[in-house]
Structures are given as structure tokens and as C-alpha cells.
Amino acid sequence: MDRTERFYIIAMFFAMSLWAVSWPCSKILIQQAHPYLIAFMRFVSVWVCILPLMFVFKIPLLPRKKELVLIFVAGVCNALYSLLFFQGLTFGDAGRAGVITMTLSPIFGSLLSMVFGGVYVSVHEKLGLVLGFVSGIFLLHIEDFSSLLNPFNLFFVGAALAWTFVTLVSKKALLHPLKFNCYVSCISALLFAPYLVFGEGIKESLEVADSVFWICFLVVSILSVVVATSIFYKGVEVLGVHRGGSFLLLVPVFALVFSFFILGEEPDVRTIIGCILAILAIYMLSIYKASHLHWLRKYFH
């Protein structure tokens, strides 16, 4: 392992912690301002920060015609994700919300790819889907059918699905991550812009916002979306898809830890079990390789 790889391994831990800490920070934000206002401000901030970077890195500004539809679809799904993301936090814990969204989304993505993409389903992928289904029962605290339909579950299962479509569209679009983020954020901001005209209490919310609010906003917008996302994509490029992608498994764990220390949320046993099962499911669906078994046999012998 050379110095560059060691640097990006440390950087990936930092990026995953930024993604995770955005959950408790978002919970703090919605206690002081309307979710629509926060979403609009977030997307405008991301767009303003990414646009100059595109000039710095000489990324072509204008998308091709065939990319416009994909960008628009991703923008709508991204706006829907943010709507469900911020609104859903009013119904429950940020830690459990982060675990549900960050673990169910890749599971949904694998399932949709298998069902509609005609992808061959291996034994370990079938095991991953079973683990994902069981993890959902624990994470959503399903005791009967009515418990599945409580607002918290509906919002964050919906958020996981919306983010799944953003991810799938981004892969199909084959755009530079900064360019994709720039246009998607712009479209999402425009979709939330009507709140500036029809919303109430906007000026009052901003006037009473304290330093904690603005620090959390910085984390949720610039650090989480611009900095962490850029580090992640570069890390995947340097470390490889499997090694780089494996760091995503840290996000739900970090989300529980940060929510405990920042908000005092104590995860219950079902959430912890569901988190472990979901991480195993993501591993089997996205990261597992036969060589891993050979490594384990060699290590234990």
C-alpha cells in the first residue's frame, strides 16, 4: 500500500463521517426552520460551490441533449428525497432514519437491477436479499402491518427508494460527479423555490437562527454534499470500486454514533440488529468476492 492509498483511506473515513453527521445536524436544522426552506438553501449552496469547481477542473458546462432527461429525472428524485428526508425527521430519531435510508437504498438498488435489469442473481446475492428483507423488519420495527405504515417508516422507506433512483440514473448518465451534482442541485433548488413566495415565517426563521444552526447547515450542505462526495468519488477511483465502495458500510454505524453523542439518541436492540444485518446484506450484494473466502481461510489457518 503506497502513501496515496493510505491518504485516501483516511480521507474516506473522514468523508463517511461527514455523511453520517449530517443526519443529527439535519434534525437540529428542522427544529429551527421549515424543511422546504432548508432544502432550498442547501441546494443553492451546493450549486454555488460546485459551479466554480467545474471551471477550475475544466469540466464541460453544457450537458448533451440525451443527458437532459436523465438529469431532470435525477433532479426530481433528489428533491423528493430531500423532502422526505427533512420532513421525516420530524417523526423520529435521526440515527435510525440514517440507518434505514443508507442501508435500504443499496438493497433496493440491487433488487431493482436484478428484477428489471435482467442481471444474473448469484447465491451470495440471494442471501444478501434475504438478509436485507430481515434487516428491514428489524429497522422498521415491524410487529404487524399497521406498524409498517407509521409516518416515520413511510417517509424513510420512500427516501431510500428516491435515493435509489438518483443513484441508478447517475450511473446511466455517465456524467462527471461534479457536473451531475451541479445540475441535479440546480433542478432541485428550482423545485423548492416556490416556498420562497408562498411560505411563511422565512425571515423570522433566519433572524433567530443561532451559530449552531449555521454550523449544522454548513455540515449538511457544503461539507456533506460537496466535500464528502468529491472525496468519495476520488477515493473510489484510487482504491477501486470494491475497496472504495466498502466504506459506505461505515455510514449507518457512524450515524448511530453521532446521533447518540449529539442528540442523546440511544439506539434500541432492534435497530442495532437491523443495522448489522443490513451491513451484511450490502456486503453480500455489492462487495463480496470469492477471493474474500480464500483470504479468510488463509488467515484462520
N, C-alpha and C positions, 0 to 999 in steps of 0.2 A: 504494500500500500504506500503510494507516494504522498508527498506533502499536500498536493492539490486535493486528493481524495480525502485525506484527514480533515482538511479545512472544510470541505463540503459536507462531510458527515456531521461536524459540529454545527455548521450553518443550517443543516436540515433539522437538527434538534431545535434550534432557535426558531425556524420557520413554523414547525409544528406547534411549538408553544405559543406563538403569536396567533395561529388559527384557533387554538384551544381557548386562550384567554379572552378571545372576542366574545365568547358566549356569556360569561358572567358580566363582562363590560356592557354587552347589549342589554342585559337585564337591568343594569343601573340606568342606562340611557332611557329606556321606555318608562321608567318611573318619573322622569322629568319632562319628557316631550312625547308628542304623538308619534306612533310608529311610522306613519306616512312621511312626516317631516324628517325623521331620522334617515329613512331610506333615501329620500330625495337628496338630502345633504351628503349622504355617503357616496352616492353615485356621481354627483357633481364633483366631489373632491377627488375621487378616483380618476375620473375623466381628465380633470385639470392636471393631475400629477403625471398621468401616463402620456398625454399628448406631447409634452416636450421630450420625453424619453424616446418617442418614436423618431423625432428629428435627430436626436443625439446618436441613436443607433442606426440611422438611415433606413428605417423601415418604411416601405411604400405606404403612403397615407390612404389612397383610394382603393377600396376593395373591388374585385371583379364582379361583373353582373351576376354570375352564377353563385357568388358568395352572399349576395344581399339578402336572399330569402332565408338562408341559414342563420345569418347574423340577426335578422329580425325575430325569427323564432326563438333563438337563444336569449335575446333581449327580453322578450315577453315572459319566457320561462324564468329568467333570472329575476325579473320584477315580481313574479308570482312567488318565487322562493323567498324573496326578502319580505314580502307582505306576510306570508305565513310564518316566517322566521321571527319577525319582530312582534307580530300580533299574538303568536302562540306563546311567547314568553310571559304574557300577562296571566297565563293559566297554570304555570308550574315552574319547576326548578330548571335553572339554566344547565346544570350538569347533565341531568337526564335527557334534556332536549338535545344537547350536543351529542350525546352518545347515540340517541335514536337516529338523528339526521346523518351523522358521519359514518355510521355503520350500516344502516339500511340502504343508503344511496348506492354504494358499490354493489350490494347484494341485489338490489332492484336492477342495476345496470347489467349485471351478469345474466340475470333471469331474462330480461328483455332481449339481450343479444342472442341468447340460446333459443328463445321462442320464435322471434321474428327475423333473426339473422341467419338462421339455418346453421348455427355453429354446432359442431360435434360436442356432445356432453360426455366428458370422461368420468370415471368412477370418483376421483377426488373432487370433481366439480359437483357431482350429485350429492356427495357427502357435505360439501360446502353449502349447498342449497338447503339441505335438511337442517344443518346447524343454524343457518340463517333464519329459517322458519321458527325453530325452537327459541332462538335468541329473541325474536320478535315477541313471542309470548311472554317472556320474562321482562323485556324492556318496556312493553306497553302495559304491563301489569294486568294481563287479560285473565279474568276469573270467569266471566261469562260474556255473551255477545254484547250486552249493553255497555260493559266496561271498555270495549273496543271503540265505541262511538263517543267517548267523552271528548270534549273540545281539545284538550291537550294532545291526545293521541291523533285526532283528525288533522290538526294543524301541522304536526311534525311528520306524520306519515306523508301528508301532502307536500311538505317542504322537501322531504327526501326524494319523492318522485319528481318534483320540479327540478331539483338539482341534478337528478339522474339524466333528465332530458338535456339540460345545459351541457353536461359532460359528453353525452353521446353526440350532440350537434357539434361541439367543439372538435371532436375527433374527426367528424365527417368534413368539417370546413377546412381543415388543414392550414389554418392561419397561424402566424406568429402569435404567441400568447399575449404579448403586449397589444398587438393590433386587435386581436379578438376581444380582450378585456376593454379596450378603449371604446369600441363601437357598441358592445353589449351594455356597458355602463351608461353610455350616452342615451341609448334607446330606453333603458330602464329609468333614467332620470326624467326623460320626457313623459313617460307613463305616469310618474308620480307628481309631475309639475302642476296638474290641476289643483292639487291640495293647497298650493300657494294662493290660489284665487278663492276657493270655496272653504278652506279650512279655517278653524277658529283658534284663537289663543296662540298664534305663531310668535308674534312679537313678545308676548308675555313669557313664553317658554324660554326664548333666547335671552331675555333680560335677566331672568332669575337663574340661568344656568351657571353652576359653580365650576371651579377648577377641575373637580373630579369628573364632571360631565364632559368637559373638553378633552381631558386626558383619555377617557374611555372612547370618545369619538375618534381621537387620533388612532387609537389601537384598532378600533373596528373598521375604520376606513383605510387610512394610508398604510399603517403597519401590517394589518391583516391581509388586505387585498393586493396592494401594490408591492410591498417589500417581501412578504412571505410567499406570495405566488411567484414572484420573479425568482426567488431563491429556490423554490421547489422545482420549477421547470429547468433551471440551470443545473440543479443537483441531479435530476433525472438524466440530463444529458451527460454529465460527468460520471455518475456512478452506475448508470444503466437503468433500464426500466424496472427490473425486479428489485434491485437493491434500493433504488431511489423510491420506488412505489411502496416499499415495505415501511417507510417512515410514516405513512398515513395511519398505520395502526396505533401510533402514539397519540393521535389527536383525541379520540374519545377518552383515553385514560387521563391525559393532561386536562381535558375539560372537567372531569370529575374532581381532580386535584385542585385546580384553580377555583372552581365553584365552592369547594369546601373552605379554602383559605380566604377568599374574597367575600363570599356571601354567607358563609357558615352553613352551606347545604351539606347534610350528611347523607351519602347515598345508601339506600337500603340494600338488603341482601339480594333481592330480585334484580335490581339494576346492575349490581356488581357481577352476578352470574350471567345476566344477559350480555353485558359488555365483554366478558371473557369469551362467551360462545360466539358473539358476533365477530370478534377479532379472529378467532379460529376459522370462522366461515369465510372472512375476507382473505385470509391466508390461503385457504384451500381453493378459493375461486380465482384469485388474482396473482398469487406469488408462488405457490407451491411448484416445485420442480422435482423430478425423480432423483436428481443428484443430492437433494437435501437428505433423503433417506440413507444414501451411501455415506454421506458425511456423518450422520448420527451413528451409524453402525461402526464406522471407523473410530469415532470419538469415544464411544462406550466400550469398545473392545481394546 
